[in-house]
Each structure stands twice: as structure tokens, then as C-alpha cells.
Amino acid sequence: MLPTAESLEGKPVPQVTFKARPNDQWRDITTDELFKGKTVVVFALPGAYTPTCSSAHLPRYNELAPVLRENGVDDIVCMTVNDPFVVNEWQRSQEADNITMIPDGNGDFSAGMGLLVDKRELGFGQRSWRYSMLVKDGIIDKVFIEPDKEGDPFEVSDADTMLRHINPEAKPREPVVMFSKPGCPFCARAKDVLKARGIAFTDIPQDQKITTSVLRAVSGEMTWPQVFVGGRRIGGADAVEAHFGAPGQRPADSQAAA
């Protein structure tokens, strides 16, 4: 039986030392290092590369990370019962640079939470149940545990639910997509603007399928890059700077960072 949220809230997180490979170098990371003196959002999931984890859970937290930080969160941690090599490759493949990935390889943290579950019928062994929590200075302030039912429920541990809990008035940024061309200096400049403002974006580079013809069909333009925000075309590097503000500058208007 899974623990209830009420049984976990107000209690300290489990004391664990994680075997991780940040920057592909072995390093021990302790619970205190992750949580002491910080406000941290944690989301835990069954495993890297699994469908819901890769299509929704991790990507949305990565997308909303800047907004969470604007609302008092110091770090966003993804906890998964995988080895550090798998975790690092998954982070690269997902381009989840806004997330601190923690491999709970032996399941010690998940077991300490009471949320290590048996997935042997799927060939997974023991894995974490899906949940999210807000931790303040090492104490669990709020936890959202997925309902105890068959399959892989994903109803309450999502990033939007967590953001609404932290600040019901917060407005998530709209998704940003960039069509870019390898080696293009204007594309590099547009990416620098987005990264400097902490804006998560999906980069779609030119290749055999994403051709200039595709770019023209989608945007009506033939020049690279073309950036879209929430389905609206912003344009190239100059337009991106005008919309979001160049690195070190404020946005052109109050809606630019929305």
C-alpha cells in the first residue's frame, strides 16, 4: 500500500547519498546538498525513456522550470531508479538542461519515501511510483502521489499542478519552437537570446526532412531561423531580440516574457 500525502508532509526527506555523474564525472551527492537551505521541487517517475516520462512528465517540468524559479523554487529535481549513465543520456536526448537529474540507482530514496514499488511483471524490477513534492529546507511541504491503481497513472504529479499549488496566479510561458540551420550565425544569436532569458525551446534543425521548402510552408519565409511562440510566428533573430529583449536587456513589453 502506498503512503498517503498526509503521512509524508511535514517530515524530512530520506537521508541518501546518490552515486551520480554530473558532467560525466563520478561524484557523491547527498540529500543535504540537494535540499538543505533550499526550496526544491522533486518529481519522481518509473524510468528514463518510458513513454509518459519522456513525452509529458520530464518535458513539461523542463518547460516550466523558469516559471517555477520565478516563483521561489531554487531547483527542480528529477528522481528516477536508473543508473547514472542512463539518466545522463536521457537528459541529453530530452535537452532537459533546466532539470537536476538524480539517479536513485539502488532505490534507496524511493524506499525511504515508501514509494518503491515492484514492477517485475514488466521486467523493470523495483522502480519509483510516480509522484511530485515541494521540499523546503529538507522538509516535505507538499506531496502529490499518483492514485494506487493499475497501469501508470499520471493525474496529479505534473508540472502544472505543482505550479498552481505554488502560485495559482502564475502564468506558464507559451511553448517556443525554433526552425534553425546548422552553422547559421543568426540562429545562434536567436538561441543566445532565448537561453539568456531562461526560455525553454524546441530546436528543429534543417535536415533532409526539414528543408527550406518545409520552412516556407510553415512560416511563409525562406530565411533561417524562424521562431514560433504559442503557435504565433515571431520571426528571425532581430524579431526574437525585439520580442524577448537581447541578452542583458529587458523585454520590449510586459507580454514578451509571458
N, C-alpha and C positions, 0 to 999 in steps of 0.2 A: 504494500500500500504506500502511495506517495504521501509525503508530509503535506500539511496544509500551510498556506501562506502565514496564517496566524501563529503557527508553531515556530516559524523561522524568523519573522520580523522582530527586530529588537535584539537579536542575537549576533555575536561576532561571526564573521566568515571563517571557514576552516583554515587552520594553520598548515600550509603546504609549501614545499619547495619544488618548483617546476624545473624540469630539465628542458631548456629551450635553446634555440639557435637564432637569436636576433642577429641580423647582418651575417648569417651563415657561420656564426662563431658560437661554440658551446658556452652557455652561461646559466648558472643557477639563479632563478628569480623567485623570491619569497613572497608570501602573501602580504607581509608588511610593505614590501617595496611597491606592490600594486595598489594597496588600499590605504595605507596609513597617511592621515592628514589630507586625504583627497575625497572628492565626490566622484564616484565611478559608476558607470552603467555597465552591467555584465549581461551578455546574452549567451546562453549555452544551448548546444544543439547536438543531435546524434552523431554527425560525422561530416568531414570535408567531402566535397564533391557529390553529396547526396542531393536529390532533386530540390526539395523545398529549401534546404540550406543554401544552395547555390543560386536558385532563381529568385528567392524572396528574402530570406532571413538576413543573411550577410549583406547582400547588395543594398537593402533599404537602410540598415544601420550605417553603412558606409556613406550613403547619400545624405542621411540626416545628421551625421556626426557634427558638421559645422554648426547646425542649429542647436543641437544638444549642448555643445560647448558654449554657445552664446547664452544659454540658459543655466549656466553654473556647473556644468559637468566638466571635470578635468580630463577624463579618459573614458574610452569605450573599449571594453574588453570582450573578445570572443573566446569562449571556453569550449573546447572540444576534446573528446577522448580519442586523440590521434597522436602519432609520433611527430616530432618537430619537423622532420623532412617533408612529410605530407602537408602539414599545416603551412609551412613556408611556401611550398609550390602552389597550394590552393590560394593563398593570399596574392601571389603574383598573378595567377590566372584570372582572379577576380578584380585585380587592380584595387584592392581594398586598403589603400595607404592610410586611410583615416582610422583604422582599427588596430588595436594591440592584440595580436593573436597569441593565445596561450595554449600550448599543448598539455592537456591533463592526461599524459600518456598512460599512466597506471590507474587513472580514475580515482585518485586519492581525494581530490577536491570534490568531485561529484558524489563520492561515497560519503564524505563529510557533510554534504548538504542533504544526504538522504535521497539523492536523485540519480544514483547509479542504477541502471535497470538492465535486465537480461534480454539481449537481442539475439540469442543464439539461434532462434528459429529462422533468422535472416542471414545467419553466418557472420554476424557482427561481433559476437561475444558480448561483453559488457560495454554499455555506452551511457552517455548522459541523457536523461529526459530533457525535453525542450522547456526552457524557462528563461525569464529575464529578471533582473533585480537592480535596484538602486542602492548602492552601498556608500555610507558616509562615515569616513574615518574608521573603516573596518567593521562597521555595524550595519546589518541589513535593515534598511529603512523601509523598503517596499519590494515585494517579490510577486511576480506573475507566473504561475505554474500552469502549464497546459493541462486540460482535463484528462483524467485517467480513463482513457478508452482506447479501443483498438486503432491500429494504424499510426499515423504520425500527425496528431492534431496540431494545428497552427492557428490559434484563435486569439491569444492574449499576450504572447511574448514578443510581438512585433514591435518595430521601432516607433510606429505612430502611436501605439498605445502608451509606450513609455514616455514619449514626448508630451502627450496630453496629460499624463499624470504629473509631470514636472511643471508644465506650464500650459494650461488649457487654452490660453490665448496665443500661443506660439503658432506662427505660420510657416510650414515647411517650404523650403525653396522648391521651385519647379525643376523638373529634370532637364539637364543640359546635354546636348549631343553635338559633337563636332565632326564634320567630314574634313579630313586632313590629307595632305600629300607628303610622303616621306621626303625629308630634305628641304621642305618649304620653309623659308625664314618667317613668312607671315603666319604660318601655322604655329611655329614655335613661339612667336610673340603672343598670339592669342592664348596658347596654353599657359604661358607665363602669367598672363593676366588672371586667368581662372585659378591657377594654383596659388598665386599670391593672395587672392581673396578667399582661399579655402573652399572653393566651389568644386564639388564632385562633378565630373562629367564623363561621358562615354565617348571615347575617341574611335571613329570609324575611318581607318586609313585607306587610301587608294590602293586597290589591288586589281586582280583580273575580273572580279565581280563588281567592285565599287569603282566604276570608271567615270570619266568626265561626263559621259552621256547620262549615267545614273545621277551624278551630282546635278546636272542641268534639269533632269526630270523631277527631282525632288525639290530643288531650290529655285529653279529658273535662272541660275547663274552658272558660269563655267570657271570661275576663279576659286582658288583654294585659300583659306578654309571657308567653310560655311557653317555657322553656329546657329543652333536652334535652342530656344528655351520654352519649355512647356508647349511645344508644337508651333511656336512662332519663330520665323526666321529673323535672326539678329543681323547676320551678315559676316563680313570678314574681320580681320584684325582691328582695323580702325573702328568699326562699328562695335566690336566687343569692348574695346577700351572706352568708348563713349558710353556704352550701356552700363558696364560694371565699374568703370574707373580704372585707370592704369595702375600698375603696382605702386604703392605708396600714396595714391590719391584716393579721395572719397568718390563714391559713385556719382554719376551725373544727377541723379534724383533719388528720392526716397524709395522708389519702386525697384531700383536697379539691383539691389541685393536680395530682393524677395525671391 
